[in-house]
Amino acid sequence: MSRETVEKLSLELSGKSPEEIIRRAVEVFGVSSTALASSFGAEDQVITDILHHEKLQVPVFTLDTGRLPQETYDVLDATRKRYGLQIEVLFPETSAVEAMVTSHGANLFYESVELRKECCRIRKVQPLTHKLSTLKAWICGLRREQSVTRTAIAPVEWDAAFGLYKINPLAEVSEAWVWDYIKTRSVPFNALHDSGYPSIGCAPCSRAVKPGEDIRAGRWWWEIAEHRECGLHREHK
């Protein structure tokens, strides 16, 4: 598929509902060559529910970094039971984690942006890269209003960092839309959302946000906003 074709498909899907975007994308890329990468945040839970409701047998996988909050494991199990899903759980390479922690300590991510990104690379980017090498497209829960690094997200993109297509069915929706969907359909969600966590990653790198703060302000809050990505999603200019 050429870049022009991707842009044409994305333009075709601009303004469409998340359900329409997902159905069309799965039609183009195929069920067996597409997967949802879920961190069990609110957006990913909405997409999981849509896949189930639309009877699309798209596989779901997640990254277990070894530093996740208990609440994330709770919603993982609740999701498995609710939808009858066999969720693939990916782990980082043990030897790489051991070497990193031995060299830099358990809390290296607070020391510098470079060490924080190295931790993200080993715990998340490496296992994700291996998984994505087996796919044609991955579905993500990114939204344009989430942060300054995501304002140009399109419904379908070529992900040059990983060499496959990225489907963003919620790119154009609001946070209010996401929560209205969750409440209307009684979708399981991470209990930390009720404690002021709009964005949830590893426990040491996530915190509740204050009233009026950006919804991504609780991720790597000790860094400037332009640095607050982990490598899973390239910056959008």
Steps between C-alpha positions, in 0.01 A plus 500: 500500500651833392520814712243660270262208557541531878427871483195433283371237745557732794316781320215259423473416871535856630188593693375140509399325821753278681290199402516594131876560517564164664276306262660659193854457629446133582349454154813651342770339714332175604408359841798267523749776413360761738510522881400737778782612727325560833631659818146471645456875512155645435555535125628145456205367695262680265673344198488154659126542554450614141690198366282272712176679406588496130597130525847569363742229614799734513768375744581711806843519659657698784846581634577400858803709594528351847422840656126527439250603771285225652193680365621433146521127566150516651350653187696255282326210672163676498536554124592137437192383686259758358584433135627143515834619363832323500726805532862448402735640766848604384794531738841666462814292465605399852873531441462853361297613803749340737797672333323838496400493866842369605672785316264789572279403796131428533389863459729609216213673319512790747868569427478627141284497189756272335482238778121523514481436126744211538270345760203548265702353214585181686171450680263607221648586162703182451215252568262718298740510205518122496122467507433763235741330260233229463218741405387727218317746726450577868206672665571764765290715733671831417297821491607840369411688815707277728825698473710742298674204333173359362319794341548382140388138543306364201252206493751292300874566478820337385705434813854545373651420840367141492441446130124437493169684498349660808125527544374773735121461512463748789726769352223755468283427803500686832567374849132564579401272210725223633349513849144525371564182300646320803209596724234424240634151429634425852850438366758385761757772573807554714405608854784755497295712259267573793800620702604771256716296262393578140811325361646186658829331425759354736433572867816708567441710188129580544322728744166673541467839331387823661187688390572688178814302416551336161369141496852371430655707781504197728736305271872566559394824670862594583571553128386771262186418300681457168697204644201311638490207259662162557583396147187297437354792307710734291445872541247670274591844374 
